[in-house]
Amino acid sequence: MANSEDEKEEDDTEWKYSFVDSIPLIPAAASDPSLNRTSGPTPAHRVILHFDLDCFYAQVEMIRNPALREVPLGIQQKYIIVTCNYVARDLGVSKLMSVTDAKEKCPQLVLVKGEDLTHYREMSYKLTELLMSYCPLVERLGFDENFVDITKIVERRLAETPESNNFSFKGHVYNHTSAELEAQDHPRLALGSHIAAEIREDIKGKLGLTGCAGIATNKLLAKLVCGTFKPNQQTTLLTENIDDIIGSLSSLRKVPGVGYQTSKRLQALGLASVKDLQLFPLNDLAREFGAPSAQRLKNLALGVDESPVTPTGAPQSLSDEDSFKKISSTKEVLEKTRELLSNLVERMRNDGRQPQTFRLTIRKYSATNKWFNRESRQCPIPNHVGQKIPSESSEDALVLLLPLAMKLFHKMVDSSAAFHLTLLNVCFSNLQTKGAAVSGKGSITSFFTQSTSPGKTQQICSSQIQALPTGFQHTFILYVVCRIPPLRTGVVTAWIIRLAHTA
């Protein structure tokens, strides 16, 4: 089963952390004075690397079984080839091809089931750990891509380099040949290319993985230039060639960070190309998207990206999903949800944190909108259920989570009428350490411990709340927060006692 961050068939170019689609699209007044400010050039002193591993799933399988290296290999999820090695590609197989078509193209194709992501996930985190041994500024982008900000490493090497040193580039330079290029004019990027080559060699030596690298002055440009030469190569983009690489993009969807929904809205405005977006009046764009998103779109179209490389850290959510041709009964939904939740609860138990929120996502069949017709609902996880998930009582948690999931399902689907689903996704989010989940910010008792009442009275109140059954705790706090005006602690205590005695 594939989880959402790896469902490449939906959008092979959209960033996990989409620049535009993640920003609230709030209508803005056309007269907003901030729209009169123009963005300055991308800071040229930064050196950002983007690493993208070659046919990642296939490489992991070839490492696990070296006999697969010399044969055409396809990684199968359901009836789709999600990726394949370069032996298979040379024989006409391509990723996202149906298994049937792939077998027709290449009868000798060897298929490996890729629905269990465990091995891919483990290798992905090994890669991130290796990159972090060079510098802490590493940002994951899915399983097989990472940004690394090596600016400080470059500055240190630059300071240690004699002025008489003859700089050179490693790998390719976009729209240039090495013979015609004066690397002395671009010392930072030249050093960056050498560091990228060192890291790629280290990845190959320690993990057995090959991949491409892009070297540029921001994340957007590093990602764009990364795939210029494949496989297992690297390319540097100089500042004077930014217009060239932006101009080479065939459509707005090729701009990293411009998601599906945003591209549709741009098309509705009559914008079909990156050039159209560059020339479109900013005020008109703001009327549709709001000022922040409008400016961001303009910046992307010009190759401007000042966003930092943000260390990813532990994931803030864990999810699992499965796609299929058709599910059309409540019984099938229940069985598939149970299967997904079982896998997810096991992963959550290994993680050790306690989730606070559960989300269910479905995809309804649509002949005209195959991949993007998703709908989600979420709800808080009761504390007594959440505590069981990372514990030895995870089986009990599964029994309690299923009714929550089905309740969310019925909010999205009228099961008394015919329905056709092609995907289910279950997700735990707002992950907290066990201590924080019980008594930290957002817990049931923090509402009271943040009160201005005397400390002694607060402790009495908190202890009485914790003595209640968990269901009453949630009922009570919801009632207090939503219904009752500001209360003195004594009144709160009276409400606790009344709830406990009348339930």
N, C-alpha and C positions, 0 to 999 in steps of 0.2 A: 504493500500500500504506500502511496506517495503522499507526502504532506504538502501543504500549499506552497511552501517556499521553493519547491522543486518542480512544480507542474509547468514545465517549460513549454508545453504545447499551447498554453494560454497566451504567453507573451515572452518571447525569447529575449527581447531587448529591454523590457521594462524593469527598472531598478526595484529591488526589494523595498528600499526606502524612497519611494517616488517623490520627486521634488514638488510636483504640482498637484497631483491628485490627492495628496495627503493634507493639503492646505485648505481650510474652510473657504469655500467660494462665496464670499459675502459681497453683494453688490456695493459698488462704490460710486460716489458722486463724481461726475466728470470733472468737476472743478477742484478735485483734491490737489492741493499745492505740492504734495510729495511726488506727484507724477511729472512735475517739471524738472526733477533732478535726474540727471543721466548717470548711469553707472560708469565708474572708472574702469580702466583696464584690469584684467586679472593680475594680481600681484606676481610679478615675474620671478621673485626670489624663491617661491615655493617649488619644491620638487616632489611630485606625487607619482607613485607607482600603482599600476593596476595589474594584478595577476589573474589570469584566467586559464584554468587547467584544461588540457586537451581531453576531449571525450571522457570526462571524469569517471562516470560509472563503469565504462568499459575498461579504463586503466586499472581501477580497483580490482575488477574481476581478473584481469590479466596478471596482476601482482599476486592475487590469491591462487591462481592456476596458470603458471607460465606457459603451459601447453597451448593456451588460447592466443598467444602473441602472434603467431604466424598464420592464423586462420581468420576468415571473415567472421566477426563477432557482433551480434546485436543484443542490446539489453531490452528486454520485453517487459512492458507493463500493460496488462490486459491484452488488447489487440494492436498495440502501437509499439514501434521501435523508438524508444525515447532517446537513445543515442547508439552509436556504433563505432567500431575502431576504423582506422584509416585503410586497413586491408579491405574491409567491407565497402567503404566509401569509393575506393578505386574500382569496385565491381558494380557500382551503380546504386548502392543502398544509401539512404539518407535518413537522418533523424526525423521523427514524427511520421514516417512512412508506415502504412499498415503492415502487419506481419504477412498478410497474404501477398501484397505487392512486393515486399522485400524478398520473399521466397521465390517469387517469379523472376525477379531480377537476378537473384543469387541463390540457386537451389542448395548450394553447399553452406549457406549461412548457418552458423552455430548460434543458438538462442540461449540466453541465460535470463532467468526470471529476476527482475529488478524491483519487485514490489516491497521487499523487506529492505528498508534503508539503513539498517543498523551498521553495516560495514562501511557504507558511504559516509554516514554521519561521523563515525569514529575517525576515519581518515581525514575528513574535513577539519575536525578539531585538531588533529595532529599537525596539519598544515598551518593552521592559525597559530598554534603554539610555537612552531618553528619561526614563523615570521615575527612573532613577538619577542623572540630571542635577539632580534636585530634592533627593534625599537618598539616602544609600547603603543605607538599610534597605528593600530591595525583595525580596520573596519571590515567585518564580514559582509559579503553580499551573496546570499545563498550558500550552497555547499562548496562551490568550486571557484568563487571569485573573492578577492580581497583587495582593498585599498591599503596602501602603506605610505605614510608621510615621512619621507627620509630627509626633510629639509635640514634638520640639525646634524645628521650624519654628514651630509654634503658640506655644510658650513665648517664642520670640524676638519674634514679632509682638505677642504680648500685652504684652511688656515695652515695646515701642515705641508701644503704643496709649494715647492719653490717657484718663484715667479718665472724662472727660465723653463719650467716644465712644458713640454709639448702635449697639449690635451688631444684626446681622440675620442671617438664614439665607438661603443660596442653595439653590434647589431645594425639594424636599418635606421635611417633618418628619413622621415616622411617627405616625399617629393624631392629628395636630394640623393646624390651619390657621394660616397666618402671622398672621392678625388676632388670634387668641386667645393667641399665644405671646409670652412675655417673653424675648427672646434674651439680655437682660442676665444672666439666671439661668444661662445655659449658654455663657459666653464662649468656652471652648475648642472646643466642638463647633461653635459658630457660625463661628469663624475657620476651623475645619477644613472646613466646607462651602464657604467661599470659596476655599480652597486647592484643594479637589477640583474646583471649577468651573474654576479657572485651568488645572489640569492637563488636564482634559478638553478645554478649548478648544485647548490646545497640541497635544494628540494629534490633534485634528481638523485643525488648521492645518498641522502638519508631516508627518503620516502619512496624513491623509485618512480616519481611522477614527473611528467614533462608538462610544460605550459607556455603560454605567451605572456609577454609583459608590455605594457604601455608606459612611457615616461613622458610626463608633461608638467605643466604648471598648475593644473587643477584636476579635480576628480573627473569632471565631465570629459575633458580632452584626453586624459589618460585612458579612460574607458573606450572612447571612440577610436583612438589610434592603436589600441592593444591588438585588435584583430586584423590589422592591415596585412600582416604576413603570418600565415599558419602552415603547419603546426610548429610548436616548439621554437618560436622565434620572438624577437622583441623589436619594437619600433619607438623612436623618439620623435616627438613633435616640437618643432621650434615655434616661437611666438609669431614669426612672420608667415607661418603657414596655417595659422588658425582659420583664416577665411577659406583656404583651400579645402580643408577637411570638412568644415561646416557646409560649404557649398557642394560637396560631393554626396551629401545625404539625399537619398531619393525621395523621402517623404518625411512628414512631421513625426510619424511613428518611429522613425530611425533615431530621433533625438532622445538620448537616455533621460528619463524623468518625465517625458510626455506620455501619459498613460492612454489607455483606450478611450475612456470617457472624455478626457480632455481633447483628444484628437478629433472626436466626433463633434464636439462643440466648436472647435476651430473650423472644421469643415463647414458647419452651419453658418459661420461668418464669412464663408467664401475663401478660406485660406487652405491651400492645397500643398504648398511647398514651404521650405524653411525661409526662402526669400520673401514669400508673401508675408510671413510672420514678422520678419525683420522690418518690412516697410509699413506694416499696419499701424495706424495711430494708437499710441499707448492709451489715450483717454477712452477710445472706443473699446479697446481690449479690457480696460478696467470696468466698464459698464457691464460686461458679461461675467468677468471672473473676480472682480474686486481688485483693489490696488496692489496688495502684496503678490498675489498670484500673477497678475498681469505683468508686473515688473520681472518676476521670476521667469515667466515665459519669454519675455524679451531677452533677458540675459542668456537663457539657454540657446536661443536662436543666434546669438552673437558669440557663443563660446565662453561666456562669462560665468564663472562659478566660484563663489567665495566660501562655500560651505566647507567646514573643517572635516578632517578625517576623525571620526568619533569612535574611540575604542568600543567595540560591541559588548564585551563582557558576557555574562551568562544571558541566555535568551530570556526575554520577558514573557514569552508564551511558548507553549508546546501544543502542537496540533497533529492530527492524523486524518487522512482522508482517503477516499476511494472513489473512482469514477467507474461507470458501467453503462451498458446500453440502455437498460430500463429497470427501474423498480417502480411498481405501481400498486403495492398493497401495504397496509400498515404493518402486517406481519413481517414482510421483507425489510421494511424500515427498521423495525425493532431488532431483527437479527443482525443487520448490518451495523446498526448503532452499537449493539452489544459487542460485536467483534472489534470495532474501532476503539471503543472505550476501554476494552480489555487491554489492548496494546498500549493505549495512551496512559492508563493508570499504571501499568508496569514501568513505563518510561518515567513517569512522575515519581514513582517510588524510588527509582535509581537516582533521580535528581535530588530528592530529599526535601525540596521546598513544598510549601502548601499553597495550592491555587485558591484564589478568592472568587474567581469568576469563571463561569462555563458558557461557551458559545457553540451554537449549532448552526451550520451553514448547509444550505441545499442548493442544488442547481436544477431548475425545471427545464424540461425539454423545450427547445424552440428551434424551428427549422431555419430561422433567419438570424438567430443570435446564439451560435452554438456554444461559445466559451464564456460569455460574460453575463449570463443571466442568473447571477447568484443572489441569494437572499439569506440574511442572518438574523438570529435573535439570541440574546444572552440574558443571563440572570446570575445573581450572587449565589455562591455555594454556601449553604449553612455550615457553620463552624464545626458542628459535630460530624458532618460528612467530610469536610475538608481535612480534618485531622486524621481520618482513616486512610486517605489516599496515599500519603507517603509512608504509612506504617505497615505493620504486618496484617492489618485488617483491610487491605485493599480490596479483597473480594467483597467484603461487606459494603465498601464504598461503591463498588460497581452496581450492586443491587439498589442502592439509594440514588445513584446518579441516573439510572435509566428512566425513572418516572420524570425527572427534571427534563431530560432530553426529549422525551415524547411530548411533554407539555409544550415545549418550545416548537416542536414539529407541528403540533396541531394549531399553533398560532399562525403558522405560515401556509398550511395546507388544509383544505377542507376534505377530510378523508371520506366523507359521504359521497363526494363526487369523484369522477375519474381523475387521476393524476399520473404524471410521468416524470420521474426524477432520473438524472444522469450522474449525480454526485452527492456525496454526503461528507461533511467535514466536522470533526469535533475538536474543540480547542479549550485548553486551560490557560487562563491569563491572570495578570496581577499576582505573580508568584512571589511569595514571601517566605523568609525563614520561619521555622516553627515558632520561635519566640516572638517574632514580630507579628505573626498571624494571630497569636493569642492575645497579646497585650500591647502591640504597637499601634502606630497611627492607623486609623480606620477601623480599629477593633471596637468591640461592643463597649468596653470600659473606658476607652480613650475619651468618649464624649463627656464623661464625668470627671476624669482626671484633669481635663483641660478647663474645668469650671473655675470660677473665681471664688467659690465657697471655701471656708477654712479647710485645711488639709485633713484634719482628723475626721470631719464629717464626710469628706470625699472617700476616705478609705472604708468607712462603714458602708457607704452607698455601693462602692465597687464590689465589696465582698458579698453583699446581699444579691447583687446582680449575678455574680458568678455562681451563687448557690442555686439559682433558678435553673430548670431544664433549659437547654439551648434554644428550643423553639420559643419558649416564653421570653428569653433574652431578646431575640430578634423582634418578636411582636412588640415587646415593651419599648425598645429603643426606636422602632419605626413610629410607634404611637407618640412618643415624647417629642421626637424631632419634627414630625409632620403636623401634629395636631395641637400640642399643648403650648401655651405661651411660656416665656421664661419662668422657671420654677425655683423655689428654694429647695435645698437638698432634703429637708424634712418632708416636704410634699412628695418628692421623688420616692423617698423611702416608703411612704404610705402607699403609693401606687404599686411599688414592687410587691408589698405584702398583699395588697388587694388582688393583684393578678395571680399570685401564687395560690391564694386561698380559694379563688373563684373559678380557677381553670378546671 
